[in-house]
Amino acid sequence: MGKSYRILISMLAIVFSLAAACIGFALVGNLSIFSVRVGCSFIFIMQFIATVWCVIILWRTKMNNIK
């Protein structure tokens, strides 16, 4: 896979993850139970962080294999 495709796939993963988190926060805003809001907000934040973390690890692994 070429470098431009890796960049494109990584950027798409991060953009879609961020969009999903934003939609989730918008839906959570309508909830009245505080503990559910906190739990859902935590899940949406961690989902975005996990995606970014996976992209970084995949890029590091690929760079280490090139050397």
N, C-alpha and C positions, 0 to 999 in steps of 0.2 A: 504494500500500500504506500502510495507516495506521501510525501510530507504535506502537500496541500490538502489531501483528503483527511489526514489525521487532524490537521488544524480545523478543517471544516466540521468534522464529526465532533471534536472536542467543544467547539464553540456552540454547535447545535445542542449538545447535551447540556451545557451550562445554561443556555438561553431557555430551553424548554423546562429545565428544572426550576429556574427562577420564575418562569411564567406559572408553573404549577404551584409554587409556593405563594405567589401573589394571589392567585385564584383561591387557594386554600385560606389565606388570611382574610380575604373578602367574605368568604362563606362563614368563617369562624366569628367574624364581627357581629353576626346576627344571633349568636348563641347567648343565652342569658345565664347559664351556669358557669361560674368562674373556673372551677376545676377542669371542666371540659375544655374551656377556651385555652387554659394554660397548657393542658396536655396536647391538644391539637396544634397549638402554636409551636410547641417544642418539636413535635413530629415534623412539621413543615420546615422549620429551621434546620433540623438535622438532615432532612432529605436533601436540601440544597448543599449543605456542607459535605455530606457524603459523596455527592456527585462531583463536586470540585476536588475532593480528596482522591477519588478514583481516577479522575483525569490526570492529576499530578503524579500519582503513582504509576500509571500507565506510561506517561511521558518519561519518567525517570527510568523505568524498566527498559523502555525502548532505547534510551540514550546509553544506558549501561551495556546493552547487548551490542550496540554499534561499535563501542570501544574495544 
